[in-house]
Amino acid sequence: MIRSILTVCVGNICRSPMAEGLLQQRLPNIEVSSAGIGALSGRSADPIAIDLLRERGLDITSHRARQISDWMCRKADLILVMEAAHKRVIERTYRNVRGKLFLIGYHGKFDVFDPYRQGRERFEACLNMIACGVDTWAARIEAIG
């Protein structure tokens, strides 16, 4: 049974906070958090990410970036990363992730590109990819109950 999900990207200000927000909305009974492998610790989510999620009825203004840690990996039942490279870094760094670390685009066989310092259009495309991954993962999680 999945009780907690950790979403991970690099800076923890664009992709993983958006994924966290969408997963919390879709799976309200599951604890969802996010982190970065090179987090811009303490920074808020990117303003474009905040605006896009606000348009979906989500408020991520209180988000603050944080660095992934061993205890976060141990606590999470499922860890979803944005790119295969993130998966490799986490597998090398944290030995306790075997069997619970996957790409958010695992089922669709895609990585989610980083929209950092790009325009709204790129953020929208990124968010659509994340939403696709979230929808697939949420449906599978709901199916196993």
C-alpha positions as CSV (number, residue, x, y, z in Angstrom):
1,M,0.0,0.0,0.0
2,I,1.3,3.4,-0.9
3,R,1.0,6.0,1.9
4,S,3.7,8.5,0.8
5,I,5.1,9.7,-2.5
6,L,8.2,11.8,-3.0
7,T,8.7,13.7,-6.3
8,V,12.2,14.7,-7.3
9,C,13.8,16.9,-9.9
10,V,17.0,19.0,-9.8
11,G,16.3,22.4,-8.2
12,N,12.9,21.5,-6.6
13,I,11.4,24.8,-7.9
14,C,9.7,23.8,-11.2
15,R,8.9,20.1,-12.0
16,S,8.8,18.4,-8.7
17,P,6.6,21.0,-6.9
18,M,4.2,20.9,-9.9
19,A,4.1,17.1,-9.7
20,E,3.6,17.3,-5.9
21,G,0.7,19.6,-6.3
22,L,-1.0,17.5,-9.0
23,L,-0.5,14.3,-7.0
24,Q,-1.9,15.9,-3.8
25,Q,-4.9,17.0,-5.7
26,R,-5.5,13.6,-7.3
27,L,-4.6,11.5,-4.3
28,P,-5.7,13.5,-1.2
29,N,-5.3,10.6,1.2
30,I,-1.6,10.1,0.4
31,E,1.2,12.2,1.8
32,V,3.1,13.8,-1.1
33,S,6.3,15.8,-0.9
34,S,9.1,16.9,-3.2
35,A,12.8,17.5,-3.1
36,G,15.7,18.1,-5.5
37,I,19.0,16.4,-6.1
38,G,20.6,19.8,-6.4
39,A,18.0,21.8,-4.6
40,L,17.9,25.6,-4.5
41,S,17.2,25.2,-0.8
42,G,14.7,27.6,0.6
43,R,13.6,29.1,-2.7
44,S,9.9,29.3,-3.6
45,A,8.5,27.5,-6.6
46,D,9.1,29.3,-9.9
47,P,6.5,32.1,-10.5
48,I,5.3,30.5,-13.7
49,A,4.8,27.1,-12.0
50,I,2.8,28.9,-9.3
51,D,0.6,30.6,-11.9
52,L,0.0,27.4,-13.9
53,L,-1.1,25.5,-10.8
54,R,-3.2,28.3,-9.6
55,E,-5.1,28.1,-12.9
56,R,-5.7,24.4,-12.0
57,G,-7.0,25.4,-8.5
58,L,-3.8,24.6,-6.6
59,D,-1.8,26.9,-4.4
60,I,1.9,26.1,-4.1
61,T,3.0,29.5,-2.9
62,S,4.1,28.0,0.4
63,H,6.5,25.6,-1.3
64,R,10.2,25.9,-0.3
65,A,12.9,23.9,-2.1
66,R,14.7,21.3,-0.1
67,Q,17.5,18.8,-0.8
68,I,16.7,15.1,-1.0
69,S,18.0,13.1,1.9
70,D,18.3,9.5,3.0
71,W,15.4,9.8,5.5
72,M,13.1,11.1,2.7
73,C,14.0,8.1,0.6
74,R,13.4,5.7,3.5
75,K,10.0,7.3,4.4
76,A,8.6,7.4,0.8
77,D,6.7,4.3,-0.5
78,L,7.1,5.6,-4.0
79,I,9.7,8.0,-5.5
80,L,9.0,9.6,-8.8
81,V,11.7,11.4,-10.7
82,M,11.5,13.5,-13.9
83,E,14.5,12.1,-15.8
84,A,16.4,8.8,-16.1
85,A,19.5,10.7,-15.1
86,H,17.9,11.6,-11.7
87,K,17.1,7.9,-11.2
88,R,20.7,7.0,-11.7
89,V,22.0,9.6,-9.3
90,I,19.5,8.6,-6.6
91,E,20.2,4.9,-7.1
92,R,24.0,5.5,-6.6
93,T,23.5,7.8,-3.6
94,Y,20.7,6.1,-1.7
95,R,20.8,2.3,-1.4
96,N,17.3,2.0,0.1
97,V,15.4,3.0,-3.0
98,R,15.3,-0.3,-4.9
99,G,11.8,-1.2,-6.0
100,K,10.3,2.1,-5.3
101,L,12.1,4.6,-7.6
102,F,10.5,5.2,-11.0
103,L,10.3,7.8,-13.7
104,I,7.0,9.8,-13.5
105,G,6.8,9.0,-17.2
106,Y,7.6,5.3,-16.7
107,H,4.4,4.0,-18.2
108,G,4.6,6.3,-21.2
109,K,8.3,5.8,-21.5
110,F,9.2,9.5,-21.3
111,D,11.4,11.9,-19.4
112,V,10.1,15.3,-18.4
113,F,12.3,18.1,-19.6
114,D,13.4,21.0,-17.4
115,P,11.6,24.3,-18.1
116,Y,13.8,26.3,-15.8
117,R,14.5,29.9,-17.1
118,Q,12.3,29.2,-20.1
119,G,9.0,30.8,-21.0
120,R,5.4,30.0,-20.1
121,E,4.9,27.9,-23.2
122,R,7.7,25.5,-22.2
123,F,6.3,25.4,-18.6
124,E,2.9,24.5,-20.0
125,A,4.3,21.7,-22.1
126,C,6.3,20.4,-19.1
127,L,3.2,20.5,-16.9
128,N,1.2,18.6,-19.5
129,M,3.8,15.9,-19.4
130,I,3.8,15.8,-15.6
131,A,0.0,15.7,-15.6
132,C,0.1,12.7,-18.0
133,G,2.5,10.8,-15.7
134,V,0.4,11.8,-12.6
135,D,-2.8,10.6,-14.2
136,T,-1.3,7.2,-15.0
137,W,0.4,6.7,-11.6
138,A,-2.7,7.9,-9.7
139,A,-4.9,5.5,-11.6
140,R,-2.6,2.6,-10.8
141,I,-2.3,3.6,-7.1
142,E,-6.1,3.9,-6.8
143,A,-6.5,0.5,-8.5
144,I,-4.4,-1.3,-5.9
145,G,-6.3,0.6,-3.1
